[in-house]
Each structure stands twice: as structure tokens, then as C-alpha cells.
Amino acid sequence: MDSDILRRLIWGGLLAAMGALATVTAHRLSEVIWRRVFNEEPPE
């Protein structure tokens, strides 16, 4: 991996994937907390 451009593309892809994973995880955790606190489905 000597190409600087390739390294930057891989780094950008890794950041995007981690950001998406964090978003999905936070959304699911928020739904669980909402259901336990209010005992109902979260608003849309």
C-alpha cells in the first residue's frame, strides 16, 4: 500500500463505515431505552 490516494480512500471508507455503525447502534439503543421508560413504541 504505497499509494497515498489508496490509503486516503480506505481511511475515508473506514470512517464512513464506523459512522454508519455508530448511528445504527445509537438508534437501536435509544429505542430500547424509550420502550423501557415509556412502555410504548417510540415516535416516528
C-alpha positions as CSV (number, residue, x, y, z in Angstrom):
1,M,0.0,0.0,0.0
2,D,2.4,2.6,-1.2
3,S,-0.3,4.8,-2.8
4,D,-1.3,7.8,-0.7
5,I,-4.6,8.1,-2.6
6,L,-5.5,4.5,-1.9
7,R,-4.7,4.9,1.8
8,R,-6.9,8.0,1.9
9,L,-9.8,6.2,0.2
10,I,-9.5,3.2,2.6
11,W,-9.4,5.6,5.5
12,G,-12.5,7.5,4.3
13,G,-14.3,4.2,3.8
14,L,-13.4,3.1,7.3
15,L,-14.6,6.4,8.8
16,A,-17.9,6.2,6.9
17,A,-18.5,2.6,7.9
18,M,-17.8,3.3,11.6
19,G,-20.1,6.4,11.5
20,A,-22.9,4.3,10.0
21,L,-22.4,1.6,12.6
22,A,-22.4,4.1,15.4
23,T,-25.6,5.7,14.1
24,V,-27.4,2.4,13.8
25,T,-26.2,1.3,17.3
26,A,-27.3,4.6,18.9
27,H,-30.7,4.4,17.2
28,R,-31.4,0.9,18.4
29,L,-30.2,1.7,21.9
30,S,-32.4,4.7,22.0
31,E,-35.4,2.6,21.0
32,V,-34.7,0.1,23.8
33,I,-34.4,2.9,26.4
34,W,-37.6,4.6,25.1
35,R,-39.6,1.3,25.4
36,R,-38.4,0.6,28.9
37,V,-39.0,4.1,30.2
38,F,-42.4,4.8,28.5
39,N,-43.6,1.3,27.9
40,E,-44.6,2.1,24.3
41,E,-43.2,2.3,20.8
42,P,-41.0,5.3,20.0
43,P,-42.5,8.1,17.8
44,E,-41.7,8.0,14.1
